[in-house]
Amino acid sequence: LVHVVNKQMLMMLGTEKKLLPSSVINQVAKAKAAEMEEQQGFPPGKKAMKELKERVADELLPRAFSIRSNVWVWIDPVNGWLVVDAASPSKADDVIKLLLKAVDRMPLESLRVQRSPVAVMTGWLEADEAPYGFTIDQDTELRATGESRAAVRYVKHTLEPDDIRRHIAAGKQCTRLAMTWNDRISFVLTESLAIKGVKPLDVIKEGEAVTYSDDERFDNDIVLMTGEMAKLMADIVEALGGEAKA
């Protein structure tokens, strides 16, 4: 499902996963192996048993319980962004692999920046100052780099500069930082450069004074959010020293 508005592409990628536990396959295969042993007088060998399990899996798969999941993908061909709304990096990688199989000649590169997000976020906290256009919110995670991997998490808690500096002096670095961009979008930036927990503040409200149909409202929200998100991501990249070319 692909929806295009103002040169922005929003798509929903649906996947289906069959739940077929290996214990179920082994149980059925064991029963069939017992039948074979009774018929032929000896148990199936290692190779025959492997083939039997494969046949059992093929037989059971159509009846297995299915789990469907939908993932939103935004493609911005104007600014060259592909954004996956996934819960984890591994899920995002799975989505990208499916896209590459479905779409021919789709050149993709992972975003790389000049400066380490961990080092930069730690510096912002230590200086108690965010880059222009950003403010630091009340959620963060500081994690030690040694074997202990000790971590301190602040959730909806005032980040006292002296406390934060003590943690940094003890060897902890910032791995997650909640921020707000231009009083318009709040989000959490992670050590892997993922942007999580995106919440529009005044962006969507700007179009509420005008009466729209449901379809028009949907399109208007897409235009507003993609426009703002493209600017936000560009500012994040700039705050991290700019894009690092391969």
FIDREN-341711 format. One line per field, with one value per residue: chain; y, x, z of N, C-alpha, C in turn. Coordinates in pm, whole numbers. Last residue first. Example, Ala and Ser with C-alpha at 12.3 -4.5 7.8 and 13.67 -1.06 7.14 Angstrom:
BEGIN
mol	A,A
n.yy	-225,-569
n.xx	1285,1319
n.zz	708,780
ca.yy	-106,-450
ca.xx	1367,1230
ca.zz	714,780
c.yy	3,-330
c.xx	1290,1320
c.zz	787,780
***
This chain:
BEGIN
mol	A,A,A,A,A,A,A,A,A,A,A,A,A,A,A,A,A,A,A,A,A,A,A,A,A,A,A,A,A,A,A,A,A,A,A,A,A,A,A,A,A,A,A,A,A,A,A,A,A,A,A,A,A,A,A,A,A,A,A,A,A,A,A,A,A,A,A,A,A,A,A,A,A,A,A,A,A,A,A,A,A,A,A,A,A,A,A,A,A,A,A,A,A,A,A,A,A,A,A,A,A,A,A,A,A,A,A,A,A,A,A,A,A,A,A,A,A,A,A,A,A,A,A,A,A,A,A,A,A,A,A,A,A,A,A,A,A,A,A,A,A,A,A,A,A,A,A,A,A,A,A,A,A,A,A,A,A,A,A,A,A,A,A,A,A,A,A,A,A,A,A,A,A,A,A,A,A,A,A,A,A,A,A,A,A,A,A,A,A,A,A,A,A,A,A,A,A,A,A,A,A,A,A,A,A,A,A,A,A,A,A,A,A,A,A,A,A,A,A,A,A,A,A,A,A,A,A,A,A,A,A,A,A,A,A,A,A,A,A,A,A,A,A,A,A,A
n.yy	810,1102,1192,1492,1684,1706,1685,1891,1791,1588,1749,1893,1686,1609,1844,1855,1620,1675,1879,1737,1531,1680,1813,1600,1445,1618,1632,1370,1362,1564,1451,1231,1363,1713,2001,2334,2479,2461,2259,2290,2311,2075,1946,2104,2130,1852,1509,1287,990,772,798,761,631,638,476,617,819,1070,1116,1416,1666,1947,2220,2369,2300,1985,1833,1509,1257,1033,767,752,925,750,735,798,979,1206,1148,1171,1439,1561,1508,1660,1919,1949,1748,1707,1607,1342,1151,945,852,590,460,154,-41,-211,-341,-307,34,242,317,542,724,848,1067,1314,1581,1759,2025,2174,2326,2554,2489,2217,2252,2232,2128,2014,1751,1726,1758,1544,1331,1375,1327,1059,934,1002,1104,1288,1263,985,794,596,353,378,237,233,25,-162,-284,-386,-618,-638,-402,-452,-657,-514,-331,-504,-597,-358,-311,-524,-449,-209,-193,-100,134,306,416,633,763,1067,1271,1489,1379,1131,990,743,566,298,108,-226,-478,-830,-1130,-1458,-1766,-2107,-2355,-2481,-2473,-2628,-2904,-2989,-2889,-3035,-3294,-3271,-3228,-3468,-3641,-3560,-3643,-3918,-3984,-3928,-4115,-4370,-4506,-4835,-5133,-5236,-5105,-5046,-4947,-4731,-4569,-4506,-4361,-4144,-4024,-3939,-3764,-3566,-3458,-3359,-3183,-2988,-2896,-2791,-2578,-2407,-2194,-1926,-1725,-1388,-1141,-785,-488,-162,127,440,748,978,1302,1469,1526,1196,865,552,205,-118
n.xx	3090,3063,2885,2705,2763,2787,2550,2400,2337,2158,1956,1874,1766,1557,1395,1326,1176,971,828,736,595,389,250,178,22,-188,-304,-394,-584,-760,-857,-993,-1187,-1202,-1145,-1132,-867,-744,-557,-300,-155,-147,78,277,313,421,458,693,874,1018,1348,1588,1920,2185,2264,2205,1910,1679,1339,1134,897,857,850,1048,1279,1268,1364,1476,1632,1882,2101,2361,2629,2851,3055,3271,3249,3187,2917,2818,2875,2712,2459,2471,2496,2252,1972,1708,1403,1235,1129,1378,1707,1921,2238,2423,2717,2893,3117,3323,3266,3103,2782,2532,2242,1957,1675,1431,1353,1525,1698,1623,1740,1827,2171,2238,2216,2388,2543,2780,2699,2509,2671,2850,2677,2615,2875,2926,2706,2735,3049,3052,2968,2746,2558,2290,2338,2200,2064,1907,1727,1677,1347,1181,1175,1419,1422,1214,1325,1535,1388,1273,1499,1590,1382,1426,1675,1617,1265,1020,1002,949,1210,1284,1503,1574,1622,1469,1292,1205,1140,936,849,660,518,425,229,194,35,88,-88,-49,-53,-137,79,274,251,387,644,712,716,932,1136,1129,1214,1475,1579,1540,1710,1955,1949,1693,1405,1423,1277,1043,860,645,765,901,688,580,792,788,551,627,833,695,545,757,893,696,671,923,942,634,533,373,452,401,374,366,318,400,274,423,442,639,605,507,254,196,106,103,81,85
n.zz	229,430,698,749,1053,1325,1453,1362,1107,1182,1292,1067,914,1079,1068,797,779,960,828,602,719,850,636,466,642,698,444,410,619,536,302,409,568,472,681,775,962,1200,1190,1109,1341,1479,1388,1532,1797,1837,1758,1871,1855,1968,1815,1585,1599,1646,1847,2076,2001,2089,2097,2071,1970,1768,1834,1949,1810,1937,2235,2354,2541,2467,2535,2617,2753,2975,3271,3431,3627,3489,3445,3704,3750,3560,3668,3902,3793,3641,3674,3497,3636,3480,3305,3397,3367,3453,3440,3447,3397,3276,3375,3195,3076,3015,3158,3044,3086,2934,2992,2997,2983,2717,2572,2256,1952,1830,1872,2105,2467,2767,2969,2921,2953,2750,2523,2555,2514,2247,2136,2202,2074,1802,1678,1372,1107,1030,801,707,453,130,-166,-477,-632,-851,-787,-504,-352,-229,-88,92,246,365,517,704,838,952,1134,1305,1406,1544,1637,1557,1281,1036,838,577,358,184,-12,-55,-244,-166,113,233,515,625,886,900,1044,1073,1167,1230,1214,1293,1032,810,635,792,793,564,604,834,727,554,741,881,677,634,881,862,656,780,995,930,1094,1247,1109,1001,849,1025,1253,1148,1068,1318,1421,1252,1328,1584,1517,1380,1587,1747,1579,1540,1801,1848,1677,1607,1397,1290,1017,949,709,663,481,479,359,272,129,-33,-161,-353,-245,-168,-216,-70,-106,0
ca.yy	684,1035,1137,1354,1665,1730,1576,1899,1907,1554,1650,1965,1764,1515,1794,1963,1637,1568,1907,1860,1499,1601,1886,1712,1390,1575,1753,1425,1267,1576,1575,1211,1271,1577,1907,2215,2462,2573,2229,2273,2425,2172,1901,2086,2227,1940,1647,1344,1118,848,726,864,609,741,421,601,708,1032,1061,1286,1603,1801,2164,2367,2422,2063,1898,1649,1315,1168,808,662,932,829,706,713,840,1195,1152,1042,1337,1571,1453,1515,1865,1948,1843,1667,1718,1389,1265,943,958,639,548,254,24,-158,-336,-438,-79,170,300,404,730,728,1034,1170,1520,1728,1895,2182,2209,2497,2586,2301,2182,2319,2171,2160,1803,1714,1848,1681,1344,1387,1458,1165,917,1050,998,1277,1288,1125,805,730,385,386,278,253,117,-42,-292,-271,-579,-749,-422,-345,-684,-629,-282,-426,-692,-427,-216,-517,-574,-206,-232,-102,-1,317,299,621,649,994,1147,1506,1516,1137,1131,770,697,340,227,-128,-371,-703,-1025,-1326,-1656,-1977,-2286,-2477,-2406,-2483,-2828,-3027,-2845,-2888,-3260,-3299,-3127,-3342,-3656,-3542,-3502,-3843,-4005,-3855,-3971,-4318,-4428,-4691,-5062,-5318,-5157,-5100,-5061,-4840,-4622,-4581,-4485,-4232,-4082,-4032,-3880,-3647,-3524,-3451,-3302,-3063,-2956,-2901,-2699,-2444,-2340,-1980,-1847,-1487,-1249,-913,-594,-293,30,305,680,844,1219,1398,1630,1332,971,677,325,0
ca.xx	3165,3054,3015,2708,2736,2904,2646,2446,2426,2282,2026,1935,1878,1666,1449,1407,1292,1066,896,812,713,485,306,258,143,-100,-249,-292,-473,-690,-781,-883,-1090,-1256,-1106,-1216,-933,-838,-688,-400,-156,-249,-51,278,223,365,439,562,845,920,1235,1501,1776,2131,2272,2345,1983,1792,1453,1184,981,859,753,916,1207,1322,1257,1495,1506,1855,1967,2321,2487,2824,2932,3292,3267,3322,3009,2806,2936,2858,2496,2454,2602,2384,2056,1848,1492,1306,1048,1249,1619,1814,2150,2343,2623,2782,2996,3260,3345,3162,2926,2577,2388,2024,1806,1457,1375,1408,1710,1626,1706,1702,2067,2265,2187,2350,2406,2777,2806,2469,2557,2898,2743,2509,2810,3017,2730,2619,2975,3083,3109,2775,2677,2333,2310,2319,2048,2033,1696,1761,1473,1206,1054,1374,1524,1202,1205,1565,1472,1188,1412,1673,1404,1300,1664,1701,1403,1047,1014,890,1129,1264,1414,1557,1700,1585,1341,1299,1146,1044,839,786,512,529,238,243,55,94,-18,-105,10,-231,-47,286,191,247,568,704,619,799,1110,1098,1081,1378,1584,1471,1566,1915,1964,1827,1465,1396,1394,1121,979,619,674,977,780,499,752,905,559,515,861,795,476,657,962,750,555,877,1018,743,541,425,387,492,305,437,260,451,258,378,414,580,643,632,357,146,199,28,165,0
ca.zz	220,301,662,699,911,1243,1472,1501,1119,1111,1375,1180,861,1055,1195,856,692,991,953,587,640,926,751,415,580,807,505,320,615,663,296,316,630,476,577,771,832,1183,1248,1005,1250,1518,1338,1387,1735,1939,1710,1905,1789,2046,1873,1640,1579,1557,1711,2040,2062,2003,2171,2025,2073,1772,1739,2016,1774,1825,2159,2315,2495,2515,2494,2509,2718,2856,3198,3313,3670,3545,3331,3633,3836,3545,3538,3909,3879,3577,3746,3484,3606,3599,3351,3328,3416,3365,3515,3377,3489,3195,3458,3204,3125,2902,3169,3062,3092,2986,2937,2988,3115,2798,2638,2402,2033,1783,1836,1988,2341,2656,2998,2911,3039,2890,2547,2561,2644,2347,2122,2246,2218,1877,1749,1514,1135,1064,885,745,593,214,-26,-405,-523,-858,-859,-591,-426,-313,-191,-7,167,279,407,613,768,853,1024,1230,1331,1425,1663,1701,1337,1170,874,721,372,309,-9,33,-259,-277,73,138,448,564,802,930,946,1126,1068,1293,1147,1331,1145,922,596,772,903,583,486,840,833,500,639,951,737,526,843,968,638,661,1020,958,986,1252,1163,1093,780,891,1266,1209,967,1221,1490,1250,1194,1569,1602,1309,1476,1803,1632,1425,1735,1933,1643,1699,1392,1415,1063,1005,778,664,563,439,467,240,255,-45,-46,-383,-254,-150,-256,-84,-120,0
c.yy	703,910,1058,1313,1519,1714,1585,1791,1916,1668,1613,1870,1838,1586,1704,1916,1746,1580,1802,1892,1622,1567,1807,1786,1502,1519,1718,1547,1321,1485,1597,1335,1249,1487,1782,2128,2332,2561,2340,2254,2413,2287,2003,2052,2206,2037,1731,1486,1164,983,822,795,724,715,515,548,701,925,1019,1239,1463,1755,2012,2304,2430,2180,1989,1703,1464,1219,946,690,842,823,800,678,744,1053,1138,1037,1200,1469,1453,1449,1713,1887,1837,1773,1671,1501,1322,1051,953,746,603,334,136,-97,-295,-434,-208,49,217,399,590,749,904,1149,1369,1650,1874,2041,2245,2377,2515,2390,2273,2236,2267,2217,1956,1775,1845,1781,1487,1402,1477,1302,1031,1041,1056,1171,1262,1138,952,722,524,417,280,306,136,63,-157,-284,-470,-707,-538,-364,-579,-663,-396,-379,-620,-525,-279,-422,-577,-333,-223,-133,6,178,316,504,621,871,1070,1379,1535,1277,1144,915,715,472,262,-13,-269,-603,-898,-1224,-1529,-1866,-2150,-2402,-2393,-2416,-2678,-2939,-2875,-2834,-3109,-3261,-3145,-3230,-3528,-3552,-3471,-3694,-3925,-3864,-3888,-4167,-4374,-4618,-4911,-5254,-5237,-5168,-5128,-4966,-4741,-4645,-4571,-4365,-4178,-4101,-3986,-3774,-3615,-3529,-3406,-3193,-3041,-2972,-2818,-2573,-2384,-2132,-1897,-1605,-1353,-1015,-723,-398,-106,221,543,782,1086,1314,1570,1428,1106,788,446,123
c.xx	3292,3141,3000,2849,2749,2884,2763,2549,2484,2383,2160,2009,1950,1788,1569,1472,1385,1192,1002,892,800,610,417,326,235,31,-152,-225,-360,-568,-700,-795,-969,-1150,-1193,-1177,-1013,-916,-790,-540,-263,-261,-160,140,209,265,374,552,703,886,1138,1373,1700,1985,2215,2363,2126,1873,1559,1294,1017,948,745,807,1066,1229,1322,1369,1527,1725,1940,2179,2456,2676,2916,3168,3279,3353,3153,2904,2931,2930,2647,2499,2594,2494,2199,1936,1637,1401,1104,1160,1491,1732,2048,2260,2551,2674,2873,3128,3266,3243,2978,2730,2438,2173,1856,1595,1396,1448,1591,1633,1705,1655,1944,2146,2221,2331,2356,2641,2806,2574,2515,2786,2794,2567,2701,2950,2816,2639,2856,2995,3146,2921,2707,2454,2364,2275,2183,2010,1823,1719,1545,1343,1080,1259,1489,1300,1186,1446,1507,1268,1326,1590,1488,1313,1536,1689,1484,1193,1055,886,1080,1170,1405,1470,1693,1668,1470,1358,1249,1033,961,762,652,518,341,255,103,126,-22,-21,-54,-176,-147,155,186,178,419,622,601,691,971,1065,1039,1235,1482,1469,1486,1765,1916,1828,1601,1461,1364,1246,1072,741,652,892,859,588,668,873,677,520,752,828,573,587,863,814,602,758,973,812,658,419,454,414,407,356,339,398,301,365,359,565,567,684,497,264,132,128,76,89
c.zz	138,299,533,662,870,1095,1376,1533,1261,1123,1312,1273,973,999,1171,986,748,905,985,712,619,846,820,531,534,753,617,381,529,667,423,307,540,538,585,653,835,1053,1230,1057,1143,1418,1369,1334,1585,1877,1819,1850,1822,1987,1940,1686,1646,1520,1606,1897,2011,2074,2071,2119,2027,1887,1744,1929,1834,1793,2056,2248,2469,2453,2551,2458,2599,2822,3079,3235,3552,3590,3379,3515,3768,3632,3521,3780,3890,3663,3690,3550,3603,3557,3481,3388,3332,3437,3418,3475,3416,3285,3378,3281,3130,2946,3053,3067,3125,2976,2998,2928,3112,2924,2729,2458,2182,1864,1780,1955,2224,2529,2891,2949,3039,2984,2694,2586,2662,2487,2227,2243,2271,2028,1824,1579,1281,1106,908,837,624,356,44,-264,-440,-756,-854,-654,-528,-404,-283,-121,59,190,311,493,665,772,914,1113,1248,1341,1534,1732,1483,1233,1018,748,522,288,121,50,-179,-297,-40,93,359,492,752,832,992,1012,1138,1185,1231,1270,1170,1043,710,730,877,687,502,724,842,601,579,852,808,579,734,937,742,639,901,975,1027,1135,1158,1149,871,831,1131,1220,1023,1116,1397,1317,1183,1433,1588,1387,1401,1692,1684,1474,1617,1870,1727,1657,1478,1412,1191,1059,823,743,551,534,415,366,222,93,-54,-266,-269,-158,-243,-111,-143,0
***
